[in-house]
Amino acid sequence: MRLHGRDGELGAIEQAVASAGAGERRMLAVSGESGIGKSALLEAGAALASASGFTVLRGRAGEHLREVAFGLVVTALDRPAAALGRRELAALPPELGAILPAARDDGAPAPPTGGPAERFRLHAAVRKLLERLGAERPLALVLDDVQWADEGTIELLLHLMRRPPPVPFLLLFALRPSRGGARLLDAGRATDGWRELRPAPLGRAAAKAVLGSGLEPAVRERVLRESDGRPLFLRELRRGCMLAAAHHEPAPDAVSESLARELEVLGPRTRALLDGAAIAGDPFDPAVAAAAAELTEAEARAALETLVAGEVVRREGDDLFGFRHTLVHQIVVDATPRGWRRDAHRRAAAALAAGGASPALRAHHVRHLAGPGDEQAVALFVEAAQASLDASPSVAAHWYAAALALLRDAEPARRAQLLAPLALALGAAGRLDESRAAFDDCLALLAPNAAERRAALLAAVTVADVLLGAFGTAAVRLDAALEEAPPAARPRLLHYRSEVAAFADDPDGIVDWADRAARELEGRDMEPLRAAVESEQALGRTLRGEPDQGLMTQAERRLRAVGDGELAAHVDAAWTVGGNLARVERSAEAAPVLRRGMRLARESLQSHLVFHVHLLLTIAELPLLELDAAQEHADAAEEVARLQDLSYELAFALALRAQALAARGERDAAREAARDSDALLRLHQPHGATAASRVGNALLLHGDDPERLLAALTRIGGEELRRLDRTALSVPLLAATRAALALGRHDEAQRWAERAVAAAASGDLPATSVRAERAAAEVLLAGGATAEARRVAAGAVRIAAGHGLLAQELEATLLHGRALAAAGERDQAADHLEQVVQRAARHGALALRDAASAELRRAGAAPTSGGR
């Protein structure tokens, strides 16, 4: 079919196909109102891609698929996945089986995915599948009616736009205005290789060309006027007018009348199947349509052939058919009697159940006939929610809400049973305000004696408060709960109150609430909680500049002695202890605690904790130069933050990702991530918790300009950097020392170094101590005191090595080598610098390797093959 008046759009599609065919990645969206010609442009794009040698994957969403997790993805990818065969599918990530039936063994349940917070693993699995499907030929993924896609599919498309498969790839999709569509279009505008097409109504000449010949002049003019330049309306009205002329009837006045007349001439069984298909959905399974229409298989087959021949429906796969346009589907639905529709939905649901269809597909039909108090429907909706949760928590929330709607008059305890999982699903979907409201409703319905249940819910809603930055709200909520909490619940609530104080940068509050929790834990067998509280007591004292009295070491040992079974029931203790160990710069101890917590959180399906552990593991692993793991966890934290629409946490994740990329020598990508992080941080009130991220970003963005760097550090930390707490101070103090030296301001550098030494005076922050020694050595070296600089740098190396801080050890060794070279001891200098080159290269720390290689060359030596 020739597309009149669409030369610009077709040219853009041709350009995108050519670019993707040449090895690039292109994304093209066609957006507009119904009937404007989006599907026709997609057809043209798919045909062009196929003619250009692409593997073309096609899918179309329908209104009923909004309630089915990854429904559109299954229509597009399940059959191509099946064609790969069992051996190749087995080589792909197992999470693929949670989305595509073809990727799991016959009759096997969907594999575990890590929970809703880690659904990015599903997206990565689909990306791997696309990479395999595009291994031999360029790949085009063509999706229509994306406005009907479920939230899981929208999230997948956003992932593919950020991280397209590493093959020649074209993503081409069409959509009408919708909430999910707006997210895609907004994201696309910030994506490389993106183009959005918005076809306008056709001009008069193009519209006349679409109509062609055969219409009376007066009829033609009326069609041109009524169609408003929309290609679909032009074609449908032309079809109706030609049909009317053949039957000597008046021409239809509107598209709806034209379609209604066309369908009136269908035979009774053909019309019955069409009505059944409208109930089954668009696209539809003929077997379900036949069941809804109460037709035999033979009757349905004959009717389907008639509908296909008349172009009322068309084949969209081996076992799927679709209406020629959603408008036709809607007109057929509207024409069916309401009572018949209810019965047809019942028959469709029964047919799907008999065929082993998913709970969500069955629930779509049951929703049209269930009434208040229908416990069977409630059970099915809850089953659909539970089955959808890991892949698409928004779909899960939809089904929990549907179940609750049938229980408006139920007992409070019954409603509370569903409100809690609804709140968790909403939180996982990033709808935190709605999640908090559902938690509050649930808390209001709990019986007075449900102390343990209330404490668990308060913990969950406090997490939502903290993620929203509502520290004051969390504090007020917990204070009110403490006033009426029974003794058994008080220690945990006091611990949560201490954690809120930590998020709010209140060291005195941390100590006060943690000490109170410790007192109320006396005599109680609650070891995981006791370890968490001890780590909070230690953190608060460290932030106040006081000795922690061995509490952090005691907390780590206590938690290590707890068995997995007991810790799994209170796995947030690993998050607390591991996070606090990382914050006080004991990375080598923090990492195993956090890894154990991650493992237990996944095994016990507590995915709501996983995001925080990803962040904390990145913080712990960077100083250890475990850069592959740090990059993996930073990427995972970024994906989770994007999925949950957490801009505050996304800023942290991007800042950590920038640091990992910078350490690996990927400077441009690191700076891009730092800029994105800074842009998000500017949307929020400056806060102590953001200081480390803002400092790290400043070092990446202004490290080449010492004057700008000093100005940026002062903006972040205030005069003399006095707004920063002890754990965030050493990095900017060392950076300020080096920047002042680069500007030739030795006295200023001396003052910064002295502040660094003072900040490390207590010796309880090992990385701070190393950086203080390095700052002092830098000043000594710049002043010509090479012997003293060597001594101080060597001390920094010993401190870092003693605490397993490999990044700091190599940085200090590099400085030691510079001091040796300045003292004329070139052989020793070369040995030290070569050691840095080799060890940094082994750990993928290419920025450090290159810096050491440059110093080697300055010392008159050439780096070995490990350097550059």
Secondary structure, DSSP 8 states (H G I E B T S, - for coil): ---TT-HHHHHHHHHHHHHHHTT-EEEEEEE-STTSSHHHHHHHHHHHHHHTT-EEEEEE--GGGGGSTTHHHHHHHHHHHHHH-HHHHHTS-GGGGGT-GGGS-TT------S-GGGTHHHHHHHHHHHHHHTSSS-EEEEEE-GGG--HHHHHHHHHHHHS--SSSEEEEEEE-S-HHHHHHHHHHTTSTTEEEE------HHHHHHHH-S-S-HHHHHHHHHHHTT-HHHHHHHHHHHHHHHHTT----SSHHHHHHHHHHTS-HHHHHHHHHHHHH-SSB-HHHHHHHHT--HHHHHHHHHHHHHTTSEEE-SSS-EEESSHHHHHHHHHHS-HHHHHHHHHHHHHHHHHTT--HHHHHHHHTTT--TT-HHHHHHHHHHHHHHTTT-HHHHHHHHHHHHHTTTTS-HHHHHHHHHHHHHHHHHTT-HHHHHHHHHHHHHHS-TT-HHHHHHHHHHHHHHHHHTT-HHHHHHHHHHHHHH--GGGHHHHHHHHHHHHHHTT-HHHHHHHHHHHHHHHTT---HHHHHHHHHHHHHHHHHTT---TTHHHHHHHHHHHS-HHHHHTTTHHHHHHHHHHHHTT-HHHHHHHHHHHHHHHHHTT-GGGHHHHHHHHHHHHTTTT-HHHHHHHHHHHHHHHHHTT-HHHHHHHHHHHHHHHHHTT-HHHHHHHHHHHHHHHTTS---GGGHHHHHHHHHHHHTT-HHHHHHHHHHHH-GGGTTS-GGGTHHHHHHHHHHHHHTT-HHHHHHHHHHHHHHTTT---HHHHHHHHHHHHHHHHHTT-HHHHHHHHHHHHHHHHHTT-HHHHHHHHHHHHHHHHHTT-HHHHHHHHHHHHHHHHHTT-HHHHHHHHHHHHHTT----TT--
